Amino acid sequence: MHFSGISKDVWYEAISALREQGWSLDMGGGLDHSWALLERDGLRVEMEYDMWGEGELVLTAADGVKAKALLPTAVLAILGVP
């Protein structure tokens, strides 16, 4: 699953929602470019944000069904996933 064009507010909201659900977070970057790596139960969510291209979220797990089951409903709603 790959999502792009995520606004800065939505990008940070998704990170916050995942952290609240117990996902581990490794995060870095600066003013122009930021990245986040979240992991839980064998799933890995890679996120990047830059002020020119906005944000993106990539689920590297091959099992989309498992990803949908583990992602919080709030994150799915933020990303527009039914």
N, C-alpha and C positions, 0 to 999 in steps of 0.2 A: 504494500500500500504506500502510495506517495501522494503527499499533499503539498501544494505550493501556493504562493500568493497570500500567505497567512500574515495578517497585520501584527504589529508588535504587541498590542494588548492581548490579542488572542494567543499569540505564541507564548507569552508569559503565563497566561491563564491556564493553558494546557499543561505547562510544566508544573504549576502549582497544584492542579487537580491530580496529576499523576503522583506527585510527592505525598499528597494527603492520603493516597491509596497505598502507600508503602513502597513505591518505586525508589530505587537508589538513583542518585543524581551526581553526575560529574559535569561541571559547567565551567566555561571560560570565555575569553574573548575581551572585547573592548567596546568602544562607542560605535564603531562602524560595522563590526562583525562579531557575532556571538555564536556559540555552539553549546549544545547540551546533549548528553548521553544518559538515557534512563534505562534501567534494566529491572526486570522482575519475572520470576517463574520461567526462565528460558527465553523471554522476549527481550528484544533490544530495540529501543526507539532512538533514532538519531535525528537531531534537530539542528538547524542552522538558521541564523537570521542576519541579513545585512540590510543596511538602510536603503540601498538602491533596489534590491530585488525582493524585499520582504522576506518572510520566513518560509521554511519548508520543514516537513516532518516525514521521515521515512521509517517504515517498519521493515527490518531486515529479516524477520522470521518468515518462512515460506508458508506457514499455516495461517491464513487470513481469518479463519473461523476462530482459532485460539486467540488471535489478536483482538478480535471484536469482543470475545468473552472476557478478556482481562482488562481492556481499556475501560475506564470509568464512563458511565453514560454521559456525564457532563463533557468529557473530552470528545466523545463521538458527536455530541450535539454541536459543540464548538466547531468541529471540523466539517459538519454537515453530512455525517454518515448516518444513513437510515437505520 
